[in-house]
Amino acid sequence: MTVSEQTTEPTTERHHPPTEQEVLGVIAGMLAAVLDEYGLDDSEVTMDARFTEDLELESIDLVTLAGQLRERWGDRINFAEFIAGMELDEIIALTVGRLVGYVVDRLQSAERS
C-alpha cells in the first residue's frame, strides 16, 4: 500500500479528547460571536485574556458562553459548577486559559470513565 493510499483510508483510531489548542479555538469562536455583538471583534482571545478586564464581558455574556459550552460538550462542562467554588476576585480575574484547562480536564476525565 502506498503512502497516498494510507492517508485516504478511513481511520480506525480511538477518538481522543480535544487538546488545549483545539478547545481554545472553539472557545475563541464562541467569544468572537459575543464580542462581535459589541463591536469588539478586534480583541484577541488568548489563554491569558481575562473575561472581564480584557474582553469586557458582562455576567450575561458568561451565561451565554455557559450555554454554548453545554451545547457543544453536554453536561460534562458545567460552567456554574466551575465558578461556584471561586471567590469574587477569582471570578473577576478569570482567564480564558483557566476555562480551557477546566474543559480539557473534564473531557479527559469523561474519556477515561
PyMOL commands that place a pseudoatom at each C-alpha (Angstrom):
pseudoatom trace, name=CA, resn=MET, resi=1, chain=A, elem=C, hetatm=0, pos=[0.000, 0.000, 0.000]
pseudoatom trace, name=CA, resn=THR, resi=2, chain=A, elem=C, hetatm=0, pos=[1.384, 3.404, -0.924]
pseudoatom trace, name=CA, resn=VAL, resi=3, chain=A, elem=C, hetatm=0, pos=[1.544, 6.408, 1.390]
pseudoatom trace, name=CA, resn=SER, resi=4, chain=A, elem=C, hetatm=0, pos=[-1.233, 8.177, -0.525]
pseudoatom trace, name=CA, resn=GLU, resi=5, chain=A, elem=C, hetatm=0, pos=[-3.474, 5.114, -0.222]
pseudoatom trace, name=CA, resn=GLN, resi=6, chain=A, elem=C, hetatm=0, pos=[-2.863, 5.024, 3.530]
pseudoatom trace, name=CA, resn=THR, resi=7, chain=A, elem=C, hetatm=0, pos=[-3.949, 8.629, 4.004]
pseudoatom trace, name=CA, resn=THR, resi=8, chain=A, elem=C, hetatm=0, pos=[-7.204, 8.172, 2.118]
pseudoatom trace, name=CA, resn=GLU, resi=9, chain=A, elem=C, hetatm=0, pos=[-8.398, 5.109, 4.018]
pseudoatom trace, name=CA, resn=PRO, resi=10, chain=A, elem=C, hetatm=0, pos=[-10.786, 5.674, 6.903]
pseudoatom trace, name=CA, resn=THR, resi=11, chain=A, elem=C, hetatm=0, pos=[-9.030, 5.687, 10.221]
pseudoatom trace, name=CA, resn=THR, resi=12, chain=A, elem=C, hetatm=0, pos=[-9.971, 3.292, 12.980]
pseudoatom trace, name=CA, resn=GLU, resi=13, chain=A, elem=C, hetatm=0, pos=[-8.146, 5.220, 15.689]
pseudoatom trace, name=CA, resn=ARG, resi=14, chain=A, elem=C, hetatm=0, pos=[-9.898, 5.720, 19.003]
pseudoatom trace, name=CA, resn=HIS, resi=15, chain=A, elem=C, hetatm=0, pos=[-11.467, 9.149, 19.390]
pseudoatom trace, name=CA, resn=HIS, resi=16, chain=A, elem=C, hetatm=0, pos=[-9.377, 11.343, 21.684]
pseudoatom trace, name=CA, resn=PRO, resi=17, chain=A, elem=C, hetatm=0, pos=[-10.356, 14.307, 23.831]
pseudoatom trace, name=CA, resn=PRO, resi=18, chain=A, elem=C, hetatm=0, pos=[-9.503, 17.682, 22.290]
pseudoatom trace, name=CA, resn=THR, resi=19, chain=A, elem=C, hetatm=0, pos=[-6.205, 19.359, 23.089]
pseudoatom trace, name=CA, resn=GLU, resi=20, chain=A, elem=C, hetatm=0, pos=[-5.874, 22.737, 24.820]
pseudoatom trace, name=CA, resn=GLN, resi=21, chain=A, elem=C, hetatm=0, pos=[-5.312, 24.398, 21.440]
pseudoatom trace, name=CA, resn=GLU, resi=22, chain=A, elem=C, hetatm=0, pos=[-8.436, 22.809, 19.976]
pseudoatom trace, name=CA, resn=VAL, resi=23, chain=A, elem=C, hetatm=0, pos=[-10.548, 23.858, 22.972]
pseudoatom trace, name=CA, resn=LEU, resi=24, chain=A, elem=C, hetatm=0, pos=[-9.048, 27.358, 22.837]
pseudoatom trace, name=CA, resn=GLY, resi=25, chain=A, elem=C, hetatm=0, pos=[-10.078, 27.571, 19.169]
pseudoatom trace, name=CA, resn=VAL, resi=26, chain=A, elem=C, hetatm=0, pos=[-13.654, 26.545, 19.969]
pseudoatom trace, name=CA, resn=ILE, resi=27, chain=A, elem=C, hetatm=0, pos=[-13.966, 28.928, 22.923]
pseudoatom trace, name=CA, resn=ALA, resi=28, chain=A, elem=C, hetatm=0, pos=[-12.353, 31.744, 20.912]
pseudoatom trace, name=CA, resn=GLY, resi=29, chain=A, elem=C, hetatm=0, pos=[-15.009, 31.207, 18.246]
pseudoatom trace, name=CA, resn=MET, resi=30, chain=A, elem=C, hetatm=0, pos=[-17.770, 31.348, 20.835]
pseudoatom trace, name=CA, resn=LEU, resi=31, chain=A, elem=C, hetatm=0, pos=[-16.316, 34.528, 22.321]
pseudoatom trace, name=CA, resn=ALA, resi=32, chain=A, elem=C, hetatm=0, pos=[-15.828, 36.096, 18.892]
pseudoatom trace, name=CA, resn=ALA, resi=33, chain=A, elem=C, hetatm=0, pos=[-19.569, 35.859, 18.299]
pseudoatom trace, name=CA, resn=VAL, resi=34, chain=A, elem=C, hetatm=0, pos=[-20.281, 37.594, 21.627]
pseudoatom trace, name=CA, resn=LEU, resi=35, chain=A, elem=C, hetatm=0, pos=[-17.602, 40.242, 21.071]
pseudoatom trace, name=CA, resn=ASP, resi=36, chain=A, elem=C, hetatm=0, pos=[-18.870, 40.940, 17.563]
pseudoatom trace, name=CA, resn=GLU, resi=37, chain=A, elem=C, hetatm=0, pos=[-22.234, 41.961, 19.029]
pseudoatom trace, name=CA, resn=TYR, resi=38, chain=A, elem=C, hetatm=0, pos=[-20.426, 44.723, 20.921]
pseudoatom trace, name=CA, resn=GLY, resi=39, chain=A, elem=C, hetatm=0, pos=[-18.197, 45.697, 18.025]
pseudoatom trace, name=CA, resn=LEU, resi=40, chain=A, elem=C, hetatm=0, pos=[-15.163, 44.413, 19.927]
pseudoatom trace, name=CA, resn=ASP, resi=41, chain=A, elem=C, hetatm=0, pos=[-14.083, 41.904, 17.316]
pseudoatom trace, name=CA, resn=ASP, resi=42, chain=A, elem=C, hetatm=0, pos=[-10.511, 43.244, 17.410]
pseudoatom trace, name=CA, resn=SER, resi=43, chain=A, elem=C, hetatm=0, pos=[-9.971, 41.786, 20.911]
pseudoatom trace, name=CA, resn=GLU, resi=44, chain=A, elem=C, hetatm=0, pos=[-7.552, 38.902, 20.816]
pseudoatom trace, name=CA, resn=VAL, resi=45, chain=A, elem=C, hetatm=0, pos=[-8.688, 35.781, 22.628]
pseudoatom trace, name=CA, resn=THR, resi=46, chain=A, elem=C, hetatm=0, pos=[-5.600, 34.183, 24.172]
pseudoatom trace, name=CA, resn=MET, resi=47, chain=A, elem=C, hetatm=0, pos=[-5.046, 31.895, 27.128]
pseudoatom trace, name=CA, resn=ASP, resi=48, chain=A, elem=C, hetatm=0, pos=[-4.086, 34.939, 29.234]
pseudoatom trace, name=CA, resn=ALA, resi=49, chain=A, elem=C, hetatm=0, pos=[-7.101, 37.050, 28.229]
pseudoatom trace, name=CA, resn=ARG, resi=50, chain=A, elem=C, hetatm=0, pos=[-9.312, 37.907, 31.202]
pseudoatom trace, name=CA, resn=PHE, resi=51, chain=A, elem=C, hetatm=0, pos=[-13.032, 37.716, 30.572]
pseudoatom trace, name=CA, resn=THR, resi=52, chain=A, elem=C, hetatm=0, pos=[-13.916, 40.892, 32.448]
pseudoatom trace, name=CA, resn=GLU, resi=53, chain=A, elem=C, hetatm=0, pos=[-10.962, 43.224, 32.045]
pseudoatom trace, name=CA, resn=ASP, resi=54, chain=A, elem=C, hetatm=0, pos=[-9.515, 42.270, 28.649]
pseudoatom trace, name=CA, resn=LEU, resi=55, chain=A, elem=C, hetatm=0, pos=[-12.588, 41.015, 26.779]
pseudoatom trace, name=CA, resn=GLU, resi=56, chain=A, elem=C, hetatm=0, pos=[-15.024, 43.316, 28.608]
pseudoatom trace, name=CA, resn=LEU, resi=57, chain=A, elem=C, hetatm=0, pos=[-17.633, 40.602, 29.042]
pseudoatom trace, name=CA, resn=GLU, resi=58, chain=A, elem=C, hetatm=0, pos=[-20.517, 41.092, 31.426]
pseudoatom trace, name=CA, resn=SER, resi=59, chain=A, elem=C, hetatm=0, pos=[-22.222, 38.436, 33.524]
pseudoatom trace, name=CA, resn=ILE, resi=60, chain=A, elem=C, hetatm=0, pos=[-24.959, 37.914, 30.918]
pseudoatom trace, name=CA, resn=ASP, resi=61, chain=A, elem=C, hetatm=0, pos=[-22.232, 37.159, 28.355]
pseudoatom trace, name=CA, resn=LEU, resi=62, chain=A, elem=C, hetatm=0, pos=[-20.823, 34.495, 30.662]
pseudoatom trace, name=CA, resn=VAL, resi=63, chain=A, elem=C, hetatm=0, pos=[-24.290, 32.965, 30.913]
pseudoatom trace, name=CA, resn=THR, resi=64, chain=A, elem=C, hetatm=0, pos=[-24.424, 32.880, 27.107]
pseudoatom trace, name=CA, resn=LEU, resi=65, chain=A, elem=C, hetatm=0, pos=[-20.972, 31.289, 26.995]
pseudoatom trace, name=CA, resn=ALA, resi=66, chain=A, elem=C, hetatm=0, pos=[-22.041, 28.703, 29.588]
pseudoatom trace, name=CA, resn=GLY, resi=67, chain=A, elem=C, hetatm=0, pos=[-24.966, 27.722, 27.372]
pseudoatom trace, name=CA, resn=GLN, resi=68, chain=A, elem=C, hetatm=0, pos=[-22.730, 27.425, 24.324]
pseudoatom trace, name=CA, resn=LEU, resi=69, chain=A, elem=C, hetatm=0, pos=[-20.253, 25.255, 26.245]
pseudoatom trace, name=CA, resn=ARG, resi=70, chain=A, elem=C, hetatm=0, pos=[-23.032, 22.930, 27.379]
pseudoatom trace, name=CA, resn=GLU, resi=71, chain=A, elem=C, hetatm=0, pos=[-24.476, 22.804, 23.864]
pseudoatom trace, name=CA, resn=ARG, resi=72, chain=A, elem=C, hetatm=0, pos=[-21.071, 21.857, 22.456]
pseudoatom trace, name=CA, resn=TRP, resi=73, chain=A, elem=C, hetatm=0, pos=[-19.895, 19.359, 25.095]
pseudoatom trace, name=CA, resn=GLY, resi=74, chain=A, elem=C, hetatm=0, pos=[-23.018, 18.446, 27.039]
pseudoatom trace, name=CA, resn=ASP, resi=75, chain=A, elem=C, hetatm=0, pos=[-23.360, 18.051, 30.767]
pseudoatom trace, name=CA, resn=ARG, resi=76, chain=A, elem=C, hetatm=0, pos=[-19.669, 17.280, 31.183]
pseudoatom trace, name=CA, resn=ILE, resi=77, chain=A, elem=C, hetatm=0, pos=[-18.992, 21.022, 31.070]
pseudoatom trace, name=CA, resn=ASN, resi=78, chain=A, elem=C, hetatm=0, pos=[-20.868, 22.843, 33.815]
pseudoatom trace, name=CA, resn=PHE, resi=79, chain=A, elem=C, hetatm=0, pos=[-19.737, 26.480, 33.936]
pseudoatom trace, name=CA, resn=ALA, resi=80, chain=A, elem=C, hetatm=0, pos=[-21.821, 27.261, 37.032]
pseudoatom trace, name=CA, resn=GLU, resi=81, chain=A, elem=C, hetatm=0, pos=[-20.180, 24.391, 38.898]
pseudoatom trace, name=CA, resn=PHE, resi=82, chain=A, elem=C, hetatm=0, pos=[-16.772, 25.550, 37.653]
pseudoatom trace, name=CA, resn=ILE, resi=83, chain=A, elem=C, hetatm=0, pos=[-17.100, 29.031, 39.140]
pseudoatom trace, name=CA, resn=ALA, resi=84, chain=A, elem=C, hetatm=0, pos=[-19.145, 28.021, 42.205]
pseudoatom trace, name=CA, resn=GLY, resi=85, chain=A, elem=C, hetatm=0, pos=[-16.059, 27.397, 44.329]
pseudoatom trace, name=CA, resn=MET, resi=86, chain=A, elem=C, hetatm=0, pos=[-14.332, 30.632, 43.339]
pseudoatom trace, name=CA, resn=GLU, resi=87, chain=A, elem=C, hetatm=0, pos=[-14.092, 33.837, 45.316]
pseudoatom trace, name=CA, resn=LEU, resi=88, chain=A, elem=C, hetatm=0, pos=[-15.409, 37.003, 43.652]
pseudoatom trace, name=CA, resn=ASP, resi=89, chain=A, elem=C, hetatm=0, pos=[-11.895, 38.287, 42.889]
pseudoatom trace, name=CA, resn=GLU, resi=90, chain=A, elem=C, hetatm=0, pos=[-11.074, 34.960, 41.204]
pseudoatom trace, name=CA, resn=ILE, resi=91, chain=A, elem=C, hetatm=0, pos=[-14.168, 35.227, 39.009]
pseudoatom trace, name=CA, resn=ILE, resi=92, chain=A, elem=C, hetatm=0, pos=[-13.271, 38.800, 38.066]
pseudoatom trace, name=CA, resn=ALA, resi=93, chain=A, elem=C, hetatm=0, pos=[-9.712, 37.718, 37.184]
pseudoatom trace, name=CA, resn=LEU, resi=94, chain=A, elem=C, hetatm=0, pos=[-10.849, 34.540, 35.367]
pseudoatom trace, name=CA, resn=THR, resi=95, chain=A, elem=C, hetatm=0, pos=[-8.798, 33.869, 32.239]
pseudoatom trace, name=CA, resn=VAL, resi=96, chain=A, elem=C, hetatm=0, pos=[-9.662, 32.018, 29.075]
pseudoatom trace, name=CA, resn=GLY, resi=97, chain=A, elem=C, hetatm=0, pos=[-6.775, 29.655, 29.870]
pseudoatom trace, name=CA, resn=ARG, resi=98, chain=A, elem=C, hetatm=0, pos=[-8.271, 28.623, 33.190]
pseudoatom trace, name=CA, resn=LEU, resi=99, chain=A, elem=C, hetatm=0, pos=[-11.569, 27.817, 31.460]
pseudoatom trace, name=CA, resn=VAL, resi=100, chain=A, elem=C, hetatm=0, pos=[-9.735, 25.935, 28.699]
pseudoatom trace, name=CA, resn=GLY, resi=101, chain=A, elem=C, hetatm=0, pos=[-7.891, 23.890, 31.337]
pseudoatom trace, name=CA, resn=TYR, resi=102, chain=A, elem=C, hetatm=0, pos=[-11.187, 23.048, 33.055]
pseudoatom trace, name=CA, resn=VAL, resi=103, chain=A, elem=C, hetatm=0, pos=[-12.803, 21.943, 29.786]
pseudoatom trace, name=CA, resn=VAL, resi=104, chain=A, elem=C, hetatm=0, pos=[-9.838, 19.802, 28.753]
pseudoatom trace, name=CA, resn=ASP, resi=105, chain=A, elem=C, hetatm=0, pos=[-9.652, 18.204, 32.214]
pseudoatom trace, name=CA, resn=ARG, resi=106, chain=A, elem=C, hetatm=0, pos=[-13.378, 17.389, 32.245]
pseudoatom trace, name=CA, resn=LEU, resi=107, chain=A, elem=C, hetatm=0, pos=[-13.293, 15.945, 28.727]
pseudoatom trace, name=CA, resn=GLN, resi=108, chain=A, elem=C, hetatm=0, pos=[-10.237, 13.819, 29.528]
pseudoatom trace, name=CA, resn=SER, resi=109, chain=A, elem=C, hetatm=0, pos=[-11.913, 12.598, 32.734]
pseudoatom trace, name=CA, resn=ALA, resi=110, chain=A, elem=C, hetatm=0, pos=[-15.020, 11.647, 30.766]
pseudoatom trace, name=CA, resn=GLU, resi=111, chain=A, elem=C, hetatm=0, pos=[-12.870, 9.798, 28.233]
pseudoatom trace, name=CA, resn=ARG, resi=112, chain=A, elem=C, hetatm=0, pos=[-11.215, 7.729, 31.000]
pseudoatom trace, name=CA, resn=SER, resi=113, chain=A, elem=C, hetatm=0, pos=[-14.567, 6.752, 32.554]
for i in range(1, 113): cmd.bond("trace and resi %d" % i, "trace and resi %d" % (i + 1))
show_as sticks, trace
zoom trace
